[in-house]
Amino acid sequence: MDMYQLTAQKRAEKQQQAITERREKAWRLARTAASLLKEEFGATQVMVFGSLVHPQLFHRRSDIDLAVWGIDESEYYRAVSRLLSLDPDIPFDLVEVVHASPRLREKIEREGHLL
């Protein structure tokens, strides 16, 4: 194998390792976020969906998609702020299921994982 191919292979392996580590970190953050939403904001149920539940779709800029039930609407933005403060490198997208479109609700129910 020539030097160019070897270098490219090592770079690809390093990038894949970084994505794997980011995904593992994202799962830890998702679990932490679910606990926070339940304990501080009274969420009755939290599910993760999107690229985090599909390893082949997760990439270096993926965020954490969470669906939440039971938080008071007046607390939504404060909850989002708390989630975003958990880690500066991995953003959250918080969906209040009661306000989600039928299509998004169906996606959450089909592929979501309860936390």
DSSP file (Angstrom, degrees, kcal/mol; ACC not computed):
  #  RESIDUE AA STRUCTURE BP1 BP2  ACC     N-H-->O    O-->H-N    N-H-->O    O-->H-N    TCO  KAPPA ALPHA  PHI   PSI    X-CA   Y-CA   Z-CA
    1    1 A M              0   0    0      0, 0.0     2,-0.0     0, 0.0     0, 0.0   0.000 360.0 360.0 360.0 130.5    0.0    0.0    0.0
    2    2 A D     >  -     0   0    0      1,-0.1     4,-2.2     4,-0.0     5,-0.2  -0.274 360.0-103.1 -76.3 168.7    1.5    3.3   -0.9
    3    3 A M  H  > S+     0   0    0      1,-0.2     4,-2.7     2,-0.2     5,-0.2   0.854 118.3  55.4 -60.5 -39.1    1.9    6.2    1.6
    4    4 A Y  H  > S+     0   0    0      1,-0.2     4,-2.5     2,-0.2    -1,-0.2   0.938 110.3  44.9 -61.6 -47.4   -1.1    8.1    0.3
    5    5 A Q  H  > S+     0   0    0      2,-0.2     4,-2.5     1,-0.2    -2,-0.2   0.903 113.4  50.4 -64.2 -41.3   -3.5    5.2    0.7
    6    6 A L  H  X S+     0   0    0     -4,-2.2     4,-2.4     2,-0.2    -1,-0.2   0.919 111.8  47.6 -63.1 -44.0   -2.1    4.4    4.2
    7    7 A T  H  X S+     0   0    0     -4,-2.7     4,-2.4     2,-0.2    -2,-0.2   0.920 112.7  48.8 -63.0 -44.2   -2.5    8.0    5.3
    8    8 A A  H  X S+     0   0    0     -4,-2.5     4,-2.4    -5,-0.2    -2,-0.2   0.896 111.3  50.3 -63.0 -40.7   -6.1    8.2    3.9
    9    9 A Q  H  X S+     0   0    0     -4,-2.5     4,-2.3     2,-0.2    -2,-0.2   0.920 111.3  47.8 -64.3 -44.0   -7.0    4.9    5.7
   10   10 A K  H  X S+     0   0    0     -4,-2.4     4,-2.3     2,-0.2    -2,-0.2   0.894 111.5  50.9 -64.4 -39.6   -5.6    6.1    9.0
   11   11 A R  H  X S+     0   0    0     -4,-2.4     4,-2.5     2,-0.2    -2,-0.2   0.924 110.7  48.6 -63.5 -44.2   -7.4    9.4    8.6
   12   12 A A  H  X S+     0   0    0     -4,-2.4     4,-2.4     1,-0.2    -2,-0.2   0.901 111.6  49.6 -63.2 -41.1  -10.7    7.6    7.9
   13   13 A E  H  X S+     0   0    0     -4,-2.3     4,-2.2     2,-0.2    -1,-0.2   0.900 111.2  49.5 -64.0 -40.6  -10.2    5.3   10.9
   14   14 A K  H  X S+     0   0    0     -4,-2.3     4,-2.1     2,-0.2    -2,-0.2   0.907 111.3  48.9 -65.4 -41.9   -9.5    8.3   13.2
   15   15 A Q  H  X S+     0   0    0     -4,-2.5     4,-2.1     2,-0.2    -2,-0.2   0.908 111.1  49.8 -64.2 -41.9  -12.6   10.1   12.0
   16   16 A Q  H  X S+     0   0    0     -4,-2.4     4,-2.4     1,-0.2    -1,-0.2   0.892 109.6  51.5 -65.0 -38.9  -14.7    7.0   12.5
   17   17 A Q  H  X S+     0   0    0     -4,-2.2     4,-2.5     2,-0.2    -1,-0.2   0.900 108.8  51.4 -63.4 -40.6  -13.3    6.6   16.0
   18   18 A A  H  X S+     0   0    0     -4,-2.1     4,-2.2     2,-0.2    -2,-0.2   0.890 110.5  48.7 -64.0 -39.3  -14.2   10.3   16.8
   19   19 A I  H  X S+     0   0    0     -4,-2.1     4,-2.5     2,-0.2    -2,-0.2   0.914 110.6  50.9 -66.5 -42.4  -17.8    9.7   15.6
   20   20 A T  H  X S+     0   0    0     -4,-2.4     4,-2.2     1,-0.2    -2,-0.2   0.920 111.9  47.0 -60.7 -44.3  -18.1    6.6   17.7
   21   21 A E  H  X S+     0   0    0     -4,-2.5     4,-2.2     2,-0.2    -1,-0.2   0.890 111.8  50.7 -65.5 -39.4  -16.8    8.5   20.8
   22   22 A R  H  X S+     0   0    0     -4,-2.2     4,-2.6     2,-0.2    -2,-0.2   0.901 109.8  50.7 -64.6 -40.5  -19.2   11.4   20.1
   23   23 A R  H  X S+     0   0    0     -4,-2.5     4,-2.2     2,-0.2    -2,-0.2   0.915 110.0  49.1 -64.7 -43.0  -22.1    9.0   19.7
   24   24 A E  H  X S+     0   0    0     -4,-2.2     4,-1.9     1,-0.2    -1,-0.2   0.912 112.6  48.4 -61.6 -42.3  -21.3    7.4   23.1
   25   25 A K  H  X S+     0   0    0     -4,-2.2     4,-2.6     1,-0.2    -2,-0.2   0.900 108.9  54.0 -63.5 -41.1  -21.1   10.8   24.7
   26   26 A A  H  X S+     0   0    0     -4,-2.6     4,-2.5     1,-0.2    -2,-0.2   0.886 106.5  51.6 -62.5 -39.4  -24.4   11.8   23.1
   27   27 A W  H  X S+     0   0    0     -4,-2.2     4,-2.1     2,-0.2    -1,-0.2   0.918 110.1  49.1 -63.7 -42.1  -26.1    8.7   24.6
   28   28 A R  H  X S+     0   0    0     -4,-1.9     4,-2.2     1,-0.2    -2,-0.2   0.929 112.8  47.8 -61.6 -44.2  -24.7    9.6   28.0
   29   29 A L  H  X S+     0   0    0     -4,-2.6     4,-3.0     1,-0.2    -2,-0.2   0.883 108.4  54.8 -64.1 -38.6  -26.0   13.2   27.6
   30   30 A A  H  X S+     0   0    0     -4,-2.5     4,-2.3     2,-0.2    -1,-0.2   0.911 109.6  46.9 -62.2 -42.1  -29.4   12.0   26.4
   31   31 A R  H  X S+     0   0    0     -4,-2.1     4,-2.1     2,-0.2    -1,-0.2   0.911 113.3  48.6 -66.0 -41.7  -29.8    9.9   29.6
   32   32 A T  H  X S+     0   0    0     -4,-2.2     4,-2.4     1,-0.2    -2,-0.2   0.921 111.5  50.3 -61.9 -44.1  -28.7   12.8   31.8
   33   33 A A  H  X S+     0   0    0     -4,-3.0     4,-2.9     1,-0.2    -2,-0.2   0.892 107.6  53.2 -62.7 -40.8  -31.1   15.1   30.0
   34   34 A A  H  X S+     0   0    0     -4,-2.3     4,-2.1     2,-0.2    -1,-0.2   0.925 110.4  47.3 -61.7 -44.2  -34.0   12.7   30.4
   35   35 A S  H  X S+     0   0    0     -4,-2.1     4,-3.0     1,-0.2     5,-0.3   0.924 112.7  49.5 -61.8 -44.4  -33.3   12.6   34.2
   36   36 A L  H  X>S+     0   0    0     -4,-2.4     4,-3.0     1,-0.2     5,-0.7   0.923 110.2  50.1 -60.7 -45.9  -33.1   16.4   34.3
   37   37 A L  H  X5S+     0   0    0     -4,-2.9     6,-2.3     1,-0.2     4,-0.9   0.872 115.6  43.3 -63.1 -36.7  -36.4   16.8   32.4
   38   38 A K  H  X5S+     0   0    0     -4,-2.1     4,-0.8     4,-0.2    -2,-0.2   0.930 121.2  38.2 -73.1 -45.9  -38.2   14.4   34.7
   39   39 A E  H  <5S+     0   0    0     -4,-3.0    -2,-0.2    -5,-0.2    -3,-0.2   0.902 128.8  27.8 -75.9 -42.4  -36.7   15.7   38.0
   40   40 A E  H  <5S+     0   0    0     -4,-3.0    -3,-0.2    -5,-0.3    -1,-0.1   0.753 133.2  28.3 -93.1 -25.9  -36.6   19.5   37.3
   41   41 A F  H  <<S-     0   0    0     -4,-0.9    31,-0.6    -5,-0.7    -3,-0.2   0.367  99.7-116.2-122.3   3.8  -39.5   19.9   34.9
   42   42 A G     <  +     0   0    0     -4,-0.8    -4,-0.2    -6,-0.2    -3,-0.1   0.726  45.2 176.1  71.4  22.9  -41.9   17.1   35.6
   43   43 A A        -     0   0    0     -6,-2.3    27,-0.3     1,-0.2    -1,-0.2  -0.365  20.0-161.1 -60.1 137.5  -41.6   15.3   32.3
   44   44 A T  S    S+     0   0    0     25,-2.3     2,-0.3     1,-0.3    26,-0.2   0.693  73.9  10.1 -92.4 -22.6  -43.7   12.1   32.4
   45   45 A Q  E     -A   69   0A   0     24,-1.2    24,-2.3    -8,-0.0     2,-0.4  -0.974  59.7-170.4-157.5 141.8  -41.9   10.5   29.4
   46   46 A V  E     -A   68   0A   0     -2,-0.3    69,-3.0    22,-0.2     2,-0.4  -0.999   8.0-176.8-136.4 132.6  -38.7   11.2   27.4
   47   47 A M  E     -AB  67 114A   0     20,-2.5    20,-3.2    -2,-0.4     2,-0.4  -0.973  17.6-142.0-128.0 144.5  -37.7    9.5   24.2
   48   48 A V  E     +AB  66 113A   0     65,-2.4    65,-2.6    -2,-0.4     2,-0.3  -0.853  32.4 158.2-100.0 141.1  -34.6    9.9   22.0
   49   49 A F  E >   +A   65   0A   0     16,-2.1    16,-0.7    -2,-0.4     3,-0.6  -0.850  28.5  53.0-147.0-178.5  -35.1    9.7   18.2
   50   50 A G  G >  S-     0   0    0     -2,-0.3     3,-1.3     1,-0.2     4,-0.4  -0.509 109.3 -14.0  86.4-153.1  -33.3   10.7   15.1
   51   51 A S  G >  S+     0   0    0      1,-0.3     3,-1.1     2,-0.2     7,-0.4   0.748 124.8  68.1 -63.8 -25.0  -29.7   10.1   14.1
   52   52 A L  G <  S+     0   0    0     -3,-0.6    -1,-0.3     1,-0.3    -2,-0.1   0.842 102.0  46.5 -65.0 -30.9  -28.7    9.0   17.6
   53   53 A V  G <  S+     0   0    0     -3,-1.3    -1,-0.3     1,-0.2    -2,-0.2   0.473 108.9  61.5 -88.7  -0.8  -30.8    5.8   17.3
   54   54 A H    X>  -     0   0    0     -3,-1.1     3,-2.3    -4,-0.4     4,-1.2  -0.836  66.7-168.4-125.1  92.3  -29.4    5.1   13.8
   55   55 A P  T 34 S+     0   0    0      0, 0.0     3,-0.4     0, 0.0    -1,-0.1   0.818  86.8  57.9 -51.4 -35.4  -25.7    4.6   14.0
   56   56 A Q  T 34 S+     0   0    0      1,-0.2    -5,-0.1     3,-0.0    -2,-0.0   0.701 110.1  44.1 -71.3 -17.6  -25.3    4.7   10.2
   57   57 A L  T <4 S+     0   0    0     -3,-2.3    -1,-0.2    -6,-0.3     2,-0.2   0.596  88.1 104.3 -99.2 -14.8  -26.8    8.2   10.2
   58   58 A F     <  +     0   0    0     -4,-1.2     2,-0.2    -7,-0.4   -35,-0.1  -0.494  48.2 170.6 -72.3 134.1  -24.9    9.7   13.1
   59   59 A H    >   -     0   0    0     -2,-0.2     3,-1.8     4,-0.1    -2,-0.1  -0.769  50.2 -82.4-136.9-178.9  -22.2   12.1   12.1
   60   60 A R  T 3  S+     0   0    0      1,-0.3    -2,-0.1    -2,-0.2     0, 0.0   0.619 126.8  42.0 -67.8 -12.5  -19.8   14.5   13.6
   61   61 A R  T 3  S+     0   0    0     29,-0.0    -1,-0.3     2,-0.0    -3,-0.0   0.232  83.1 132.5-115.8  12.7  -22.3   17.3   13.7
   62   62 A S    <   -     0   0    0     -3,-1.8     2,-0.2     1,-0.1    -4,-0.1  -0.317  41.3-152.0 -63.8 145.5  -25.4   15.3   14.8
   63   63 A D        -     0   0    0     27,-0.1     2,-0.6    29,-0.0    29,-0.2  -0.432  24.5 -97.1-103.4-174.5  -27.4   16.7   17.6
   64   64 A I  E     - c   0  92A   0     27,-2.3    29,-2.9    -2,-0.2     2,-0.6  -0.939  32.1-156.3-109.6 116.2  -29.6   15.0   20.2
   65   65 A D  E     -Ac  49  93A   0    -16,-0.7   -16,-2.1    -2,-0.6     2,-0.4  -0.833  16.3-179.6 -95.1 118.8  -33.3   14.8   19.3
   66   66 A L  E     -Ac  48  94A   0     27,-2.9    29,-3.0    -2,-0.6     2,-0.4  -0.961  17.2-156.2-120.9 136.7  -35.5   14.3   22.4
   67   67 A A  E     -Ac  47  95A   0    -20,-3.2   -20,-2.5    -2,-0.4     2,-0.4  -0.916  19.7-166.9-105.3 136.8  -39.3   14.0   22.5
   68   68 A V  E     -Ac  46  96A   0     27,-2.9    29,-2.0    -2,-0.4     2,-0.4  -0.966  12.6-166.4-132.3 143.5  -40.9   15.0   25.8
   69   69 A W  E     +A   45   0A   0    -24,-2.3   -25,-2.3    -2,-0.4   -24,-1.2  -0.958  67.2  21.2-120.8 141.7  -44.3   14.6   27.4
   70   70 A G  S    S+     0   0    0     -2,-0.4     2,-0.3     1,-0.3    -1,-0.1   0.432  73.7 131.9  92.6   0.2  -45.6   16.4   30.4
   71   71 A I        -     0   0    0      1,-0.1    -1,-0.3     2,-0.0     2,-0.2  -0.650  64.9-103.4 -86.7 148.5  -43.6   19.5   30.9
   72   72 A D    >   -     0   0    0    -31,-0.6     3,-2.1    -2,-0.3     4,-0.4  -0.456  24.1-130.5 -66.6 133.8  -45.4   22.8   31.5
   73   73 A E  G >  S+     0   0    0      1,-0.3     3,-1.3     2,-0.2     4,-0.4   0.841 107.4  60.0 -55.7 -34.8  -45.5   24.9   28.3
   74   74 A S  G 3  S+     0   0    0      1,-0.3    -1,-0.3     2,-0.1     4,-0.2   0.655 105.3  49.9 -69.8 -13.4  -44.3   27.9   30.3
   75   75 A E  G <> S+     0   0    0     -3,-2.1     4,-2.6     1,-0.1    -1,-0.3   0.433  81.5  98.7-101.2  -2.2  -41.1   26.0   31.2
   76   76 A Y  H <> S+     0   0    0     -3,-1.3     4,-2.6    -4,-0.4     5,-0.2   0.924  84.6  43.4 -55.4 -53.3  -40.2   24.8   27.7
   77   77 A Y  H  > S+     0   0    0     -4,-0.4     4,-2.3     1,-0.2    -1,-0.2   0.855 113.6  51.5 -66.9 -34.1  -37.6   27.5   27.0
   78   78 A R  H  > S+     0   0    0     -4,-0.2     4,-2.3     2,-0.2    -1,-0.2   0.901 110.1  50.6 -66.1 -39.5  -36.0   27.2   30.4
   79   79 A A  H  X S+     0   0    0     -4,-2.6     4,-2.3     2,-0.2    -2,-0.2   0.924 110.2  49.1 -63.0 -44.6  -35.8   23.4   29.8
   80   80 A V  H  X S+     0   0    0     -4,-2.6     4,-2.6     1,-0.2    -2,-0.2   0.924 110.1  52.0 -60.4 -43.9  -34.1   23.9   26.5
   81   81 A S  H  X S+     0   0    0     -4,-2.3     4,-1.2     1,-0.2    -1,-0.2   0.906 108.9  49.9 -59.5 -43.1  -31.7   26.3   28.1
   82   82 A R  H  < S+     0   0    0     -4,-2.3     4,-0.4     1,-0.2     3,-0.3   0.909 111.2  49.4 -62.8 -42.0  -30.8   23.8   30.8
   83   83 A L  H >X S+     0   0    0     -4,-2.3     3,-1.7     1,-0.2     4,-0.5   0.931 108.7  52.0 -63.7 -44.7  -30.2   21.1   28.1
   84   84 A L  H 3< S+     0   0    0     -4,-2.6     3,-0.4     1,-0.3    -1,-0.2   0.753 104.1  58.8 -65.1 -22.6  -28.0   23.3   26.0
   85   85 A S  T 3< S+     0   0    0     -4,-1.2    -1,-0.3    -3,-0.3    -2,-0.2   0.575  86.8  78.9 -81.8  -8.2  -25.9   24.1   29.1
   86   86 A L  T <4 S-     0   0    0     -3,-1.7    -1,-0.2    -4,-0.4    -2,-0.2   0.889 112.7  -2.5 -67.4 -38.6  -25.1   20.4   29.6
   87   87 A D     <  -     0   0    0     -4,-0.5     3,-0.4    -3,-0.4    -1,-0.3  -0.929  55.0-150.1-156.7 127.1  -22.4   20.3   26.9
   88   88 A P  S    S+     0   0    0      0, 0.0    -1,-0.1     0, 0.0    -2,-0.1   0.684  95.8  54.9 -73.1 -15.6  -21.2   23.0   24.5
   89   89 A D  S    S+     0   0    0      1,-0.2    -2,-0.0     2,-0.0     0, 0.0   0.713 104.8  48.4 -92.5 -22.0  -20.2   20.5   21.8
   90   90 A I  S    S-     0   0    0     -3,-0.4    -3,-0.2    -6,-0.1    -1,-0.2  -0.926  74.7-154.2-126.3 108.1  -23.5   18.6   21.3
   91   91 A P        -     0   0    0      0, 0.0   -27,-2.3     0, 0.0     2,-0.3  -0.317   9.1-133.8 -77.8 162.8  -26.7   20.6   20.9
   92   92 A F  E     -c   64   0A   0    -29,-0.2     2,-0.5   -12,-0.1   -27,-0.2  -0.855   7.4-157.5-113.3 149.5  -30.2   19.3   21.8
   93   93 A D  E     -c   65   0A   0    -29,-2.9   -27,-2.9    -2,-0.3     2,-0.6  -0.972  18.1-163.5-122.5 112.9  -33.4   19.5   19.8
   94   94 A L  E     -c   66   0A   0     -2,-0.5     2,-0.5   -29,-0.2   -27,-0.2  -0.872   3.2-166.8-105.1 122.6  -36.4   19.2   22.2
   95   95 A V  E     -c   67   0A   0    -29,-3.0   -27,-2.9    -2,-0.6     2,-0.8  -0.933  16.2-145.9-112.0 121.5  -39.8   18.4   20.8
   96   96 A E  E >>  -c   68   0A   0     -2,-0.5     3,-1.9   -29,-0.2     4,-0.5  -0.782  16.5-149.9 -80.3 113.0  -42.9   18.8   22.9
   97   97 A V  G >4 S+     0   0    0    -29,-2.0     3,-1.3    -2,-0.8    -1,-0.2   0.830  90.9  63.2 -59.4 -35.6  -44.9   15.9   21.5
   98   98 A V  G 34 S+     0   0    0    -30,-0.4    -1,-0.3     1,-0.3   -29,-0.1   0.750 110.7  40.2 -62.3 -21.7  -48.3   17.6   22.1
   99   99 A H  G <4 S+     0   0    0     -3,-1.9    -1,-0.3     2,-0.1    -2,-0.2   0.390  93.8 109.3-105.2   1.0  -47.2   20.3   19.6
  100  100 A A  S << S-     0   0    0     -3,-1.3    -3,-0.0    -4,-0.5    -5,-0.0  -0.411  76.1-103.0 -78.3 153.3  -45.6   18.0   17.1
  101  101 A S     >  -     0   0    0      1,-0.1     4,-2.8    -2,-0.1     5,-0.2  -0.336  32.8-110.4 -67.5 156.4  -47.0   17.4   13.7
  102  102 A P  H  > S+     0   0    0      0, 0.0     4,-2.3     0, 0.0     5,-0.2   0.881 119.9  53.7 -56.1 -38.0  -48.8   14.0   13.2
  103  103 A R  H  > S+     0   0    0      2,-0.2     4,-1.9     1,-0.2     5,-0.1   0.918 110.6  45.0 -64.5 -43.3  -45.9   12.9   10.9
  104  104 A L  H  > S+     0   0    0      2,-0.2     4,-2.7     1,-0.2    -1,-0.2   0.908 111.5  52.9 -67.9 -41.1  -43.3   13.7   13.5
  105  105 A R  H  X S+     0   0    0     -4,-2.8     4,-2.6     1,-0.2     5,-0.2   0.914 108.6  50.8 -58.6 -42.2  -45.3   12.0   16.2
  106  106 A E  H  X S+     0   0    0     -4,-2.3     4,-2.2    -5,-0.2    -1,-0.2   0.908 110.2  49.5 -61.8 -42.4  -45.5    8.9   14.1
  107  107 A K  H  X S+     0   0    0     -4,-1.9     4,-2.7     2,-0.2     5,-0.4   0.923 111.4  49.0 -62.7 -44.5  -41.7    9.0   13.5
  108  108 A I  H  X S+     0   0    0     -4,-2.7     4,-2.3     1,-0.2    -2,-0.2   0.931 113.7  45.9 -61.1 -46.6  -41.0    9.4   17.3
  109  109 A E  H  < S+     0   0    0     -4,-2.6    -1,-0.2    -5,-0.2    -2,-0.2   0.850 116.1  47.0 -65.3 -34.4  -43.4    6.5   18.1
  110  110 A R  H  < S+     0   0    0     -4,-2.2    -2,-0.2    -5,-0.2    -1,-0.2   0.910 130.9  13.9 -75.5 -43.6  -41.9    4.3   15.4
  111  111 A E  H  < S+     0   0    0     -4,-2.7    -3,-0.2    -5,-0.2    -2,-0.2   0.547  94.4 116.0-114.4  -8.6  -38.2    4.8   16.1
  112  112 A G     <  -     0   0    0     -4,-2.3     2,-0.5    -5,-0.4   -63,-0.2  -0.237  51.1-144.4 -68.7 151.9  -37.9    6.4   19.5
  113  113 A H  E     -B   48   0A   0    -65,-2.6   -65,-2.4     2,-0.0     2,-0.2  -0.974  21.0-122.4-116.3 125.7  -36.2    4.8   22.4
  114  114 A L  E      B   47   0A   0     -2,-0.5   -67,-0.2   -67,-0.2   -69,-0.0  -0.430 360.0 360.0 -67.6 133.9  -37.6    5.5   25.9
  115  115 A L              0   0    0    -69,-3.0   -68,-0.2    -2,-0.2    -1,-0.1   0.367 360.0 360.0-111.1 360.0  -35.2    7.0   28.3
